[in-house]
Amino acid sequence: MTSFSIQAPRAVVMIRPHHFHPNPETEGDNLFQTRDGTRTGVEIAEQAYAEVSRAAENLEKAGVQVHLFEDEGRETPDSVFPNNWFSTHAGGHVAIYPMFSPNRRRERRSDVIEMLKQQYRVQDVIDYSGLEQDGLSLEGTGAMVLDHISRIAYAAKSNRTNEVAMERFCTHFNFEPIVFDAADEGGRLIYHTNVLMCVGTEFALIGLETIGNPVRRREVHDRLAENGREIVDLSLGQINDFAGNALELSGAGGRVLALSRRALTALRPEQIRAIERSATLLPLDVPTIELAGGSVRCMMAGIHLTRRP
């Protein structure tokens, strides 16, 4: 196992929220959101803050660099999920994305982009956020799961993933778009692709049964497997436990797969063995963050840029 892969970044951006709470603007289509009536709003916010702090510490211990930013705003409940509003790409490219919910548009922040320019080689920043004025959304690497090795962008259709916006991104960034319908057991569209699949260097986690069309399901499977990746097929129950919401990273001792403790508990022994053939599992405890309908992968924006000397 080699320590570096273009698929697995060595550094991430994370946002530590001071006033976290599940976003009422997004619960209509994010069916992974849940309410907790056992804790006060203050307790939930404090525990979310602590969970991000501990997650960042554990990533750093594994050798992943974490650029940790603070969010003290009260009007950005989902700021803990920065991967939705920007992404970075080899060659010095950065994309900024149009968001579906109005209060999520406030999450974009210039200080994050300035840090990237100062510490990494950034050639250009392509800003798609103006598409919001046309009612078009493309919520970053939540809406798309990117295969940086084969240059494929996988996307499940939803109101967070506009195909016109995605075509524009794929043209600019040289990805082949593969778009499909994915639904839960009730036939409802899954809001973000990154809750149902994760593409690693030598494996891919995917809830194949969410793709109702058998021909399309086989096509997606075969494209994921064509460069030798082992396919770990997740059940709907495992998807609901965020087992697909993971991110492969390059740590000090090799590649790691960051995922939540809940997600790891949901995996079967043979699935764990398949992952561990090429990456070390790094479980993070984020049960409060998961109330908002996202998990560990959503909490990290990977940095696929070259560091400045």
VOKOLBA-721121 format. One record per residue (C-alpha): y, z, x. Coordinates in Angstrom, 2 decimals. Each point is the difference from the previous one (the first is absolute). Last residue first. Layout:
BEGIN
+---------+---------+---------+
!       v !       w !       u !
+---------+---------+---------+
!       Y !       Z !       X !
...
+---------+---------+---------+
//
This chain:
BEGIN
+---------+---------+---------+
!       v !       w !       u !
+---------+---------+---------+
!   25.59 !   -0.41 !    7.27 !
!    0.51 !   -1.22 !   -3.57 !
!   -3.07 !    0.39 !   -2.16 !
!   -1.65 !   -3.11 !   -1.41 !
!   -0.19 !   -0.13 !   -3.80 !
!   -2.85 !    0.46 !   -2.49 !
!    1.37 !    3.34 !   -1.27 !
!   -2.04 !    1.27 !   -2.94 !
!    1.81 !    1.38 !   -3.04 !
!   -1.85 !    3.17 !   -0.93 !
!   -0.04 !    2.07 !   -3.20 !
!   -1.59 !   -2.75 !   -2.11 !
!   -3.08 !    0.06 !    2.25 !
!   -0.36 !    3.75 !   -0.46 !
!    0.10 !    0.14 !   -3.79 !
!    1.78 !   -1.47 !   -2.99 !
!    0.19 !    0.86 !   -3.69 !
!    2.80 !    2.57 !    0.15 !
!   -2.47 !    2.89 !   -0.43 !
!   -1.52 !   -1.23 !    3.28 !
!    2.90 !    1.59 !    1.90 !
!   -1.19 !    3.41 !   -1.24 !
!   -3.60 !   -0.60 !    1.12 !
!    1.05 !   -1.08 !    3.53 !
!   -2.55 !    1.46 !    2.44 !
!   -0.57 !   -2.54 !    2.77 !
!   -3.40 !   -1.37 !    1.05 !
!   -0.23 !   -1.85 !    3.34 !
!   -3.23 !   -1.98 !    0.14 !
!   -0.75 !   -1.47 !    3.43 !
!   -0.22 !   -3.77 !    0.11 !
!   -2.48 !   -2.76 !    0.95 !
!   -3.51 !    1.11 !   -0.98 !
!    1.63 !    2.90 !   -1.82 !
!    0.92 !   -2.22 !   -2.93 !
!   -3.59 !   -1.05 !   -0.69 !
!   -1.24 !    3.57 !    0.50 !
!    2.50 !    1.26 !   -2.58 !
!   -1.22 !   -2.59 !   -2.49 !
!   -3.62 !    1.07 !    0.63 !
!    0.94 !    3.65 !   -0.62 !
!    1.76 !   -0.74 !   -3.33 !
!    3.78 !    0.17 !   -0.24 !
!    1.68 !    2.19 !   -2.64 !
!    0.52 !    2.95 !    2.36 !
!    1.84 !   -2.32 !    2.39 !
!    2.37 !   -1.11 !   -2.76 !
!    0.77 !    3.59 !   -1.04 !
!    0.69 !    0.92 !    3.64 !
!    2.47 !   -2.87 !    0.11 !
!   -0.29 !   -2.98 !    2.28 !
!    0.94 !   -0.94 !    3.56 !
!   -2.60 !   -2.21 !    1.66 !
!    0.10 !    0.42 !    3.77 !
!   -0.24 !   -2.54 !    2.81 !
!   -0.49 !    1.14 !    3.56 !
!    0.49 !    3.18 !    1.99 !
!    3.80 !    0.22 !    0.02 !
!    0.34 !   -1.46 !   -3.47 !
!    0.19 !   -3.52 !   -1.41 !
!    0.33 !    0.03 !   -3.79 !
!   -2.13 !   -1.09 !   -2.96 !
!    1.61 !    0.80 !   -3.34 !
!   -1.56 !    1.44 !   -3.16 !
!    0.59 !   -0.35 !   -3.74 !
!   -3.44 !   -1.36 !   -0.91 !
!   -1.56 !    3.46 !   -0.32 !
!    2.90 !    1.03 !   -2.25 !
!   -2.15 !    2.19 !   -2.32 !
!    0.49 !   -2.54 !   -2.80 !
!   -1.31 !   -2.67 !    2.39 !
!   -3.08 !    2.17 !    0.60 !
!   -0.62 !    0.21 !   -3.74 !
!    0.43 !   -3.76 !   -0.34 !
!   -2.69 !   -0.43 !    2.65 !
!    0.80 !   -1.08 !    3.56 !
!   -1.75 !   -2.81 !    1.87 !
!    0.12 !    0.45 !    3.77 !
!   -0.01 !   -3.51 !    1.46 !
!   -0.84 !   -0.28 !    3.71 !
!    2.41 !   -2.38 !    1.70 !
!   -1.53 !   -2.95 !    1.84 !
!    2.92 !   -2.45 !   -0.06 !
!   -1.04 !   -1.45 !   -3.37 !
!   -0.53 !    3.37 !   -1.71 !
!    3.42 !    0.41 !   -1.61 !
!    0.02 !   -3.67 !   -1.01 !
!   -3.51 !    0.31 !   -1.43 !
!    0.80 !    3.05 !   -2.12 !
!    3.17 !   -1.58 !   -1.38 !
!   -1.88 !   -3.17 !   -0.91 !
!   -2.85 !    1.98 !   -1.55 !
!    2.38 !    1.94 !   -2.23 !
!    1.79 !   -3.23 !   -0.94 !
!   -3.25 !   -1.51 !   -1.22 !
!   -0.99 !    3.21 !   -1.79 !
!    3.32 !    0.28 !   -1.88 !
!    0.42 !    3.69 !   -0.80 !
!    1.41 !    1.10 !    3.34 !
!   -0.04 !    3.82 !   -0.38 !
!   -3.73 !   -0.17 !    0.78 !
!    0.80 !   -0.94 !    3.60 !
!    1.64 !    3.34 !    0.74 !
!    0.74 !   -0.75 !    3.64 !
!   -0.30 !    1.67 !    3.40 !
!    0.04 !   -2.48 !    2.87 !
!   -1.66 !    0.34 !    3.39 !
!    0.39 !   -1.17 !    3.62 !
!    3.78 !   -0.01 !    0.45 !
!    0.86 !    1.77 !   -3.23 !
!    1.01 !   -1.38 !   -3.37 !
!    0.50 !    2.57 !   -2.76 !
!   -0.55 !   -0.72 !   -3.69 !
!    0.38 !    1.39 !   -3.53 !
!    3.02 !    2.28 !    0.38 !
!    1.66 !   -2.48 !    2.36 !
!    0.14 !   -2.69 !   -2.67 !
!    2.56 !    1.87 !   -2.06 !
!    0.35 !    0.35 !   -3.80 !
!   -3.63 !   -0.44 !   -1.03 !
!    0.06 !   -2.04 !   -3.20 !
!   -1.50 !    1.71 !   -3.05 !
!   -3.47 !   -1.06 !   -1.15 !
!   -1.02 !    3.56 !   -0.86 !
!   -2.36 !    0.25 !    2.98 !
!    2.84 !   -0.97 !    2.31 !
!    1.31 !   -3.52 !    0.57 !
!    0.40 !   -2.54 !    2.77 !
!    1.19 !   -3.59 !   -0.46 !
!    0.20 !   -2.05 !    3.21 !
!    2.43 !   -1.36 !    2.57 !
!   -0.95 !   -1.26 !    3.46 !
!    3.14 !   -1.01 !    1.88 !
!   -0.35 !   -1.55 !    3.48 !
!    2.41 !    1.71 !    2.37 !
!    2.57 !   -1.66 !    2.26 !
!    2.85 !    2.51 !   -0.26 !
!    2.64 !   -2.21 !   -1.62 !
!   -2.44 !   -1.97 !   -2.18 !
!   -1.95 !    3.11 !   -0.95 !
!    3.19 !    1.84 !   -1.00 !
!    1.18 !   -2.88 !   -2.19 !
!   -3.42 !   -0.32 !   -1.62 !
!    0.08 !    3.75 !   -0.69 !
!    3.40 !   -0.22 !   -1.69 !
!   -1.26 !   -2.81 !   -2.25 !
!   -3.24 !    1.92 !   -0.68 !
!    1.78 !    3.13 !   -1.20 !
!   -1.89 !    3.13 !    0.96 !
!    1.27 !    3.30 !   -1.46 !
!   -0.44 !   -1.34 !   -3.57 !
!   -3.65 !   -0.44 !    0.86 !
!   -2.32 !   -2.57 !    1.58 !
!   -2.26 !    1.31 !    2.77 !
!    1.05 !   -1.21 !    3.43 !
!   -1.76 !   -0.91 !    3.24 !
!    2.19 !   -1.39 !    2.79 !
!   -2.03 !   -1.92 !    2.60 !
!    0.99 !   -0.55 !    3.65 !
!   -3.61 !    0.24 !    1.32 !
!    0.80 !    2.84 !    2.42 !
!    3.00 !    1.49 !   -1.82 !
!   -2.00 !    0.39 !   -3.23 !
!    2.74 !    1.26 !   -2.28 !
!   -0.49 !    1.99 !   -3.19 !
!    2.79 !   -1.06 !   -2.34 !
!    1.67 !    1.87 !   -2.89 !
!   -0.11 !    3.32 !    1.85 !
!    0.69 !   -1.73 !    3.28 !
!    3.38 !   -1.06 !   -1.31 !
!    0.90 !    0.54 !   -3.63 !
!    0.64 !   -3.56 !   -1.07 !
!    2.24 !   -0.10 !   -3.06 !
!    1.88 !   -2.77 !   -1.80 !
!    2.43 !    0.71 !   -2.86 !
!    2.51 !   -2.57 !    1.21 !
!    2.45 !    2.66 !    1.24 !
!   -2.98 !    1.67 !    1.69 !
!   -0.34 !   -3.14 !    2.12 !
!    2.93 !    1.31 !    2.06 !
!   -2.47 !    2.43 !    1.61 !
!   -1.64 !   -2.80 !    1.99 !
!    1.62 !    0.97 !    3.30 !
!   -1.33 !   -1.75 !    3.11 !
!    0.73 !    2.03 !    3.13 !
!   -0.13 !   -1.90 !    3.28 !
!   -0.94 !    0.30 !    3.66 !
!   -0.82 !    3.71 !    0.15 !
!   -1.32 !    1.31 !    3.33 !
!   -0.62 !    3.68 !   -0.56 !
!    1.90 !    3.26 !    0.61 !
!    3.56 !   -0.96 !   -0.93 !
!   -0.78 !   -2.65 !   -2.60 !
!   -2.66 !    2.17 !   -1.67 !
!    2.39 !    2.95 !   -0.07 !
!    2.66 !   -2.21 !   -1.61 !
!   -2.48 !   -1.06 !   -2.72 !
!   -0.79 !    3.64 !   -0.80 !
!    3.71 !    0.91 !    0.03 !
!    0.76 !   -2.83 !   -2.46 !
!   -1.84 !    1.61 !   -2.87 !
!   -1.90 !   -1.52 !   -2.92 !
!   -1.13 !    2.79 !   -2.35 !
!    2.76 !   -0.69 !   -2.53 !
!   -1.94 !   -2.99 !   -1.32 !
!   -2.67 !    2.44 !   -1.20 !
!    2.37 !    1.30 !   -2.68 !
!    0.27 !   -3.47 !   -1.54 !
!   -3.77 !   -0.48 !   -0.32 !
!   -1.49 !   -3.34 !    1.09 !
!    1.03 !   -0.11 !    3.65 !
!    1.15 !   -3.04 !    1.99 !
!   -1.14 !    0.13 !    3.65 !
!    1.38 !    0.24 !    3.51 !
!   -1.91 !   -1.96 !    2.66 !
!    0.10 !    0.58 !    3.77 !
!   -0.95 !   -2.44 !    2.77 !
!   -0.24 !    0.65 !    3.74 !
!   -2.89 !   -2.25 !    1.00 !
!   -2.58 !    2.19 !   -1.67 !
!    1.02 !    1.11 !   -3.48 !
!    1.79 !    2.89 !   -1.69 !
!    0.06 !    1.00 !   -3.66 !
!    2.65 !    1.36 !   -2.36 !
!    0.50 !    1.33 !   -3.53 !
!   -3.54 !    0.86 !   -1.09 !
!   -1.18 !    1.46 !    3.31 !
!    2.59 !    2.76 !   -0.42 !
!   -2.11 !    2.12 !   -2.43 !
!    1.49 !    3.53 !    0.35 !
!    3.16 !   -1.44 !   -1.57 !
!   -1.75 !    0.09 !   -3.38 !
!    2.28 !    2.60 !   -1.68 !
!    3.22 !   -1.67 !    1.22 !
!    2.76 !    1.46 !   -2.21 !
!    0.01 !    3.53 !    1.43 !
!    0.88 !   -1.04 !    3.53 !
!   -0.87 !    2.12 !    3.04 !
!   -2.21 !   -2.63 !    1.58 !
!   -0.89 !    0.81 !    3.61 !
!   -1.39 !   -2.50 !    2.50 !
!   -3.11 !    0.31 !    2.16 !
!   -0.77 !   -2.69 !    2.58 !
!   -3.67 !    0.77 !    0.59 !
!   -1.78 !   -1.10 !    3.18 !
!   -3.78 !   -0.06 !   -0.42 !
!   -1.87 !    1.88 !    2.72 !
!   -2.42 !    1.97 !   -2.20 !
!    2.20 !    3.08 !    0.39 !
!    2.95 !   -2.09 !   -1.20 !
!   -1.93 !   -0.93 !   -3.16 !
!   -0.82 !    3.67 !   -0.58 !
!    3.65 !    1.02 !    0.38 !
!    1.18 !   -2.74 !   -2.39 !
!   -2.56 !    1.09 !   -2.61 !
!    1.08 !    3.64 !    0.39 !
!    3.66 !   -0.84 !   -0.63 !
!   -0.83 !   -2.34 !   -2.89 !
!   -2.08 !    2.74 !   -1.64 !
!    2.71 !    2.63 !    0.54 !
!    2.65 !   -2.11 !   -1.75 !
!   -2.43 !   -0.67 !   -2.86 !
!   -0.65 !    3.75 !   -0.28 !
!    3.70 !    0.78 !   -0.21 !
!    0.64 !   -2.68 !   -2.62 !
!   -2.95 !    1.13 !   -2.14 !
!    1.14 !    3.64 !    0.22 !
!    3.55 !   -0.92 !   -1.01 !
!   -1.24 !   -2.04 !   -2.97 !
!   -2.03 !    2.99 !   -1.16 !
!   -3.76 !    0.00 !    0.34 !
!   -2.86 !    0.11 !   -2.53 !
!    1.25 !   -2.84 !   -2.19 !
!   -1.00 !   -2.68 !    2.47 !
!    0.49 !   -3.55 !   -1.23 !
!   -1.97 !   -3.00 !    1.21 !
!    0.87 !   -3.42 !    1.39 !
!   -2.92 !   -2.36 !    0.69 !
!    0.84 !   -2.02 !   -3.12 !
!    3.08 !   -1.44 !    1.68 !
!    1.12 !   -2.33 !   -2.80 !
!    1.97 !    2.31 !   -2.28 !
!    0.15 !    2.80 !    2.59 !
!    2.58 !   -1.89 !    2.05 !
!    3.37 !    1.13 !   -1.41 !
!   -1.22 !    3.60 !   -0.43 !
!   -0.51 !    0.30 !    3.79 !
!   -2.32 !    2.81 !    1.02 !
!    2.08 !    2.67 !    1.79 !
!    1.32 !    0.45 !    3.54 !
!    3.35 !    1.71 !    0.62 !
!    0.06 !    0.53 !    3.79 !
!   -1.99 !   -3.10 !    0.91 !
!   -1.34 !   -0.62 !    3.53 !
!   -0.02 !   -3.75 !    0.65 !
!   -2.55 !   -1.59 !    2.34 !
!    0.33 !   -2.93 !    2.42 !
!   -3.09 !   -0.96 !    1.95 !
!   -1.13 !   -0.61 !    3.57 !
!   -3.03 !   -1.37 !    1.87 !
!   -0.67 !   -2.77 !   -2.52 !
!   -3.54 !   -1.01 !   -1.01 !
!   -0.44 !   -3.65 !   -1.01 !
!    1.25 !   -1.37 !    3.35 !
!   -2.75 !    2.13 !    1.52 !
!    0.13 !    2.61 !    2.71 !
!   -2.40 !    2.70 !    1.16 !
!   -3.06 !   -2.18 !    0.55 !
!   -3.34 !    1.05 !   -1.46 !
+---------+---------+---------+
//
